[in-house]
Amino acid sequence: MPIPVRLRRGAAAAVILGATLALTGCGTESGSDGSVTLGFVNGDTSEFAMCLQKAVETTAKAAGVRVHLANSQQDPGKELSNIEDMISRDVDALIVQTVNVDALEGDIAKAGSANVPIFLTSVATDDVSGILGAAVVDLRRLGALDAGWIAKDARGKQVTVGIVAGAPGAASDLMVAGFTDALPAHAKVVANQPGMFNPVVAQGVAENMIQAHPDLDYAFVANEEMAFAVRKAFDAAGAEDVRIVTENGTDKGLAAVKDGRFSATVANSPQVIGETAVTNAVARLDDTAKADRITRIPLTLITKENPDEAPQYCAR
């Protein structure tokens, strides 16, 4: 059953909506008129998550929308606690970058019982009738794009592949599933371990991986922060020829593609996700406004041939 959409402060929302959709950057200071209040529950402190938060904050400020912030630090229990805290702050809606899709049912139920709708970023529930909306990244397709690059580069040869995943339970699981499902039969996954979106952990994983599989051909790494650490570990072990594919599209990541440290990355912009989340969440709080419930965020495979096609990753 759909969560009822509310807007306690009536016609003021139309003014906020207009400012949000225009995104002119010259709206009132965030929360200065108190017309709409959003809660943003972030999932972790990775570069992606912090850029997503910056996009939420700057977009909300431009629209005169107040935002309360919380971070779940990859802990589903803390995510629910953060949602409960946001409810106590009397927010109009919650934007949630979840740490675990299995936890969403409880999160949505808790918010729904308080008549606070949830807008999701990156992922969405199978049944979207229970959420305010979502800015969705097709994470399976993201993984498949990297797998497609390996398939093309391998040219039918038997090759070995290692996976340095992120944190189990949400985005990483979907990316890895899309990647492995799209790999050709001649590409064999010989290792798959979580790096927890932590470069230090990822470097240790990569050191063990290359020691166990010194003839490794390719590695899929679930974000660029970890990929730099993986590159460092491989190079230190004399495995400079291992080709790394990853995702994000940061300025540093694009530079690494250009100079060959990474072979490919999938541009997945938290700037676009955050802007979309705030814009659509505010629009959908107004029953008279028109905004899609689900918006799919564009993905682009970036190689040496097309680095200029990557969208802006993070607000400067």
C-alpha positions as CSV (number, residue, x, y, z in Angstrom):
1,M,0.0,0.0,0.0
2,P,1.5,3.4,-0.9
3,I,2.8,5.6,1.9
4,P,0.6,8.7,2.1
5,V,2.5,11.7,0.8
6,R,2.1,14.7,3.1
7,L,3.1,18.4,3.0
8,R,2.1,20.0,6.3
9,R,2.9,23.5,5.2
10,G,0.6,23.7,2.2
11,A,1.1,26.2,-0.6
12,A,4.7,27.1,0.5
13,A,5.8,23.9,-1.2
14,A,4.9,25.3,-4.6
15,V,7.5,28.0,-4.1
16,I,10.1,25.5,-2.9
17,L,9.4,23.2,-5.9
18,G,9.9,26.0,-8.4
19,A,13.3,26.9,-6.8
20,T,14.3,23.3,-6.7
21,L,13.5,22.5,-10.3
22,A,15.2,25.6,-11.5
23,L,18.3,24.9,-9.4
24,T,19.5,28.4,-9.9
25,G,21.7,28.5,-6.9
26,C,20.2,31.8,-5.7
27,G,17.4,30.5,-3.4
28,T,17.2,31.4,0.3
29,E,19.7,30.0,2.7
30,S,19.0,26.3,3.5
31,G,16.1,26.1,5.9
32,S,15.7,29.8,6.3
33,D,12.0,29.8,5.8
34,G,11.4,26.3,7.3
35,S,9.0,25.4,4.5
36,V,10.3,21.8,3.8
37,T,12.6,19.7,5.9
38,L,14.4,16.6,4.6
39,G,16.4,14.0,6.4
40,F,19.4,12.5,4.6
41,V,20.6,9.2,6.0
42,N,23.9,8.4,4.3
43,G,25.4,4.9,4.1
44,D,29.1,5.3,4.7
45,T,32.0,7.8,4.5
46,S,33.4,6.8,1.1
47,E,34.2,9.5,-1.5
48,F,31.0,8.5,-3.3
49,A,28.9,8.9,-0.2
50,M,30.5,12.3,0.8
51,C,30.0,13.6,-2.8
52,L,26.4,12.4,-2.6
53,Q,25.9,14.3,0.7
54,K,27.4,17.4,-0.8
55,A,25.1,17.3,-3.7
56,V,22.1,16.8,-1.4
57,E,23.2,19.8,0.7
58,T,24.0,22.2,-2.1
59,T,20.8,21.3,-4.0
60,A,18.7,21.7,-0.9
61,K,20.3,25.0,-0.1
62,A,19.7,26.4,-3.5
63,A,16.0,25.5,-3.1
64,G,15.6,26.9,0.5
65,V,15.1,23.4,1.9
66,R,16.4,22.4,5.4
67,V,18.4,19.1,5.6
68,H,19.3,17.1,8.6
69,L,22.2,14.7,8.1
70,A,23.1,11.3,9.6
71,N,25.6,8.5,8.6
72,S,25.0,4.8,9.2
73,Q,28.6,3.8,8.7
74,Q,27.7,0.5,6.9
75,D,25.6,-0.6,9.9
76,P,21.9,-1.6,9.2
77,G,21.1,-1.2,12.9
78,K,22.4,2.3,12.9
79,E,20.5,3.1,9.8
80,L,17.2,2.2,11.5
81,S,18.3,4.2,14.5
82,N,19.1,7.2,12.3
83,I,15.7,6.9,10.6
84,E,14.0,6.9,14.0
85,D,16.0,10.0,15.0
86,M,15.0,11.8,11.8
87,I,11.3,10.9,12.5
88,S,11.7,12.6,15.9
89,R,13.0,15.7,14.1
90,D,9.6,15.9,12.3
91,V,11.1,15.8,8.8
92,D,8.7,15.9,5.8
93,A,10.6,13.1,4.0
94,L,13.7,11.0,4.2
95,I,16.4,10.5,1.6
96,V,18.2,7.2,2.3
97,Q,21.4,5.7,0.8
98,T,20.9,2.3,2.4
99,V,23.6,0.0,3.6
100,N,21.6,-3.2,3.2
101,V,18.7,-3.8,0.9
102,D,17.4,-6.5,3.2
103,A,17.0,-3.8,5.9
104,L,14.8,-1.6,3.8
105,E,11.6,-3.3,4.6
106,G,12.0,-2.5,8.3
107,D,13.2,1.1,7.5
108,I,10.2,1.8,5.2
109,A,7.8,0.3,7.7
110,K,9.1,2.4,10.6
111,A,9.0,5.6,8.5
112,G,5.6,4.7,7.1
113,S,4.1,4.2,10.5
114,A,5.1,7.8,11.3
115,N,3.8,9.0,7.9
116,V,7.3,10.0,6.8
117,P,7.9,8.9,3.2
118,I,11.3,7.5,2.1
119,F,13.1,8.5,-1.1
120,L,15.9,6.0,-2.0
121,T,19.2,6.7,-3.8
122,S,21.2,4.2,-5.8
123,V,18.8,1.3,-5.3
124,A,15.0,0.8,-5.0
125,T,12.7,-1.8,-3.5
126,D,11.1,-4.4,-5.8
127,D,7.7,-3.0,-4.8
128,V,8.0,0.8,-5.3
129,S,4.5,1.6,-4.2
130,G,5.7,1.9,-0.6
131,I,8.3,4.6,-1.3
132,L,8.1,8.3,-2.2
133,G,10.5,7.6,-5.1
134,A,14.1,6.7,-6.0
135,A,17.1,7.9,-8.0
136,V,18.2,4.5,-9.2
137,V,21.5,3.3,-10.5
138,D,21.3,0.1,-12.5
139,L,24.1,-1.5,-10.5
140,R,23.8,-4.8,-12.4
141,R,24.3,-3.0,-15.6
142,L,27.2,-1.1,-14.1
143,G,29.0,-4.4,-13.4
144,A,28.0,-5.8,-16.8
145,L,29.7,-2.8,-18.5
146,D,33.0,-3.6,-16.9
147,A,32.6,-7.3,-17.7
148,G,31.9,-6.4,-21.3
149,W,35.2,-4.5,-21.5
150,I,37.0,-7.6,-20.3
151,A,35.2,-9.8,-22.8
152,K,36.2,-7.5,-25.6
153,D,39.8,-7.1,-24.4
154,A,40.3,-10.9,-23.8
155,R,39.4,-11.6,-27.4
156,G,38.2,-15.2,-26.6
157,K,41.3,-16.2,-24.7
158,Q,41.0,-18.1,-21.4
159,V,41.6,-15.5,-18.7
160,T,41.4,-15.3,-14.9
161,V,39.6,-12.6,-13.0
162,G,39.7,-11.4,-9.4
163,I,37.0,-9.4,-7.6
164,V,37.5,-6.9,-4.8
165,A,34.0,-6.3,-3.7
166,G,32.6,-3.5,-1.4
167,A,30.6,-4.1,1.7
168,P,28.1,-7.0,1.5
169,G,24.4,-6.3,1.5
170,A,23.6,-3.5,-0.9
171,A,25.3,-1.8,-3.9
172,S,28.3,-4.1,-4.0
173,D,26.3,-7.3,-4.2
174,L,24.3,-6.0,-7.2
175,M,27.4,-4.7,-9.0
176,V,29.3,-8.0,-8.5
177,A,26.2,-10.1,-9.6
178,G,25.9,-8.0,-12.8
179,F,29.7,-8.3,-13.4
180,T,29.9,-12.1,-12.9
181,D,26.7,-12.8,-14.9
182,A,28.0,-10.8,-17.9
183,L,31.5,-12.4,-18.0
184,P,32.1,-14.7,-21.0
185,A,32.7,-18.4,-20.4
186,H,36.4,-18.1,-21.1
187,A,36.8,-15.7,-18.1
188,K,37.1,-17.6,-14.8
189,V,36.7,-15.8,-11.5
190,V,39.4,-17.2,-9.2
191,A,38.9,-14.9,-6.2
192,N,36.1,-12.8,-4.8
193,Q,36.6,-11.0,-1.5
194,P,35.1,-7.8,0.1
195,G,37.3,-4.8,0.4
196,M,34.5,-3.1,2.5
197,F,34.9,0.1,0.4
198,N,38.0,0.7,2.5
199,P,41.4,1.2,0.7
200,V,43.4,-0.3,3.5
201,V,41.3,-3.5,3.6
202,A,41.3,-3.6,-0.2
203,Q,45.0,-3.4,-0.4
204,G,45.3,-6.4,2.0
205,V,42.8,-8.3,-0.1
206,A,44.8,-7.6,-3.3
207,E,48.1,-8.6,-1.7
208,N,46.6,-12.0,-0.8
209,M,44.9,-12.3,-4.1
210,I,48.0,-11.8,-6.2
211,Q,50.0,-14.1,-4.0
212,A,47.5,-16.9,-4.5
213,H,47.0,-16.1,-8.2
214,P,50.3,-14.7,-9.6
215,D,49.0,-15.1,-13.2
216,L,45.9,-13.1,-12.6
217,D,44.8,-11.3,-15.8
218,Y,42.0,-8.9,-14.7
219,A,40.5,-7.4,-11.5
220,F,37.1,-5.9,-11.0
221,V,37.2,-3.5,-8.0
222,A,33.9,-2.0,-6.6
223,N,35.1,1.6,-6.4
224,E,38.0,3.7,-7.5
225,E,39.2,4.5,-3.9
226,M,39.9,0.7,-3.5
227,A,41.1,0.4,-7.0
228,F,44.1,2.7,-6.3
229,A,45.0,0.6,-3.3
230,V,44.7,-2.6,-5.4
231,R,46.8,-1.1,-8.1
232,K,49.5,-0.3,-5.5
233,A,49.4,-3.9,-4.2
234,F,49.6,-5.4,-7.6
235,D,52.5,-3.2,-8.7
236,A,54.4,-3.9,-5.6
237,A,54.1,-7.6,-6.3
238,G,55.4,-7.2,-9.9
239,A,51.9,-7.6,-11.3
240,E,51.8,-4.4,-13.3
241,D,50.1,-6.2,-16.2
242,V,46.9,-7.0,-14.3
243,R,44.1,-4.9,-15.9
244,I,41.8,-3.2,-13.4
245,V,38.2,-2.2,-14.2
246,T,36.2,-0.3,-11.6
247,E,33.5,2.4,-11.2
248,N,33.0,6.0,-10.1
249,G,34.4,8.5,-12.7
250,T,36.2,10.8,-10.3
251,D,38.8,13.2,-11.6
252,K,41.6,11.0,-10.2
253,G,39.9,7.9,-11.6
254,L,39.7,9.5,-15.1
255,A,43.4,10.4,-14.9
256,A,44.2,6.8,-14.0
257,V,42.3,5.6,-17.0
258,K,44.2,8.1,-19.2
259,D,47.6,6.9,-18.0
260,G,46.7,3.2,-18.0
261,R,46.6,2.5,-14.2
262,F,43.0,1.6,-14.8
263,S,41.7,0.0,-18.0
264,A,38.1,1.2,-17.6
265,T,35.8,2.8,-15.1
266,V,32.0,3.3,-15.2
267,A,31.0,6.9,-14.6
268,N,28.3,6.8,-11.8
269,S,27.9,10.4,-10.6
270,P,26.7,11.0,-7.0
271,Q,26.4,14.7,-8.0
272,V,23.6,13.7,-10.5
273,I,22.0,11.3,-8.0
274,G,21.9,13.9,-5.1
275,E,20.5,16.6,-7.3
276,T,17.8,14.2,-8.7
277,A,16.9,13.0,-5.2
278,V,16.3,16.4,-3.7
279,T,14.5,17.7,-6.8
280,N,12.2,14.8,-7.1
281,A,11.6,14.2,-3.4
282,V,10.4,17.8,-3.0
283,A,8.3,17.7,-6.2
284,R,6.6,14.5,-5.1
285,L,5.7,15.9,-1.7
286,D,3.5,18.3,-3.6
287,D,0.4,16.4,-4.9
288,T,0.0,19.0,-7.7
289,A,3.6,18.6,-9.1
290,K,4.7,16.1,-11.7
291,A,7.8,14.0,-11.0
292,D,8.5,10.4,-11.9
293,R,8.6,8.0,-8.9
294,I,11.7,6.3,-10.3
295,T,14.5,8.1,-12.2
296,R,17.3,6.0,-13.7
297,I,20.8,7.6,-13.5
298,P,22.8,7.4,-16.7
299,L,25.9,5.2,-16.7
300,T,28.9,5.5,-19.1
301,L,31.8,3.1,-19.6
302,I,34.9,5.3,-19.7
303,T,38.2,4.2,-21.4
304,K,41.1,6.0,-22.9
305,E,38.9,6.7,-25.9
306,N,36.2,8.8,-24.2
307,P,37.2,10.4,-20.9
308,D,35.4,13.6,-21.8
309,E,32.1,11.8,-21.7
310,A,32.1,11.4,-17.9
311,P,29.7,13.7,-16.1
312,Q,30.8,15.8,-13.1
313,Y,31.4,13.5,-10.2
314,C,31.4,15.9,-7.2
315,A,30.5,19.5,-6.6
316,R,33.6,21.7,-6.6
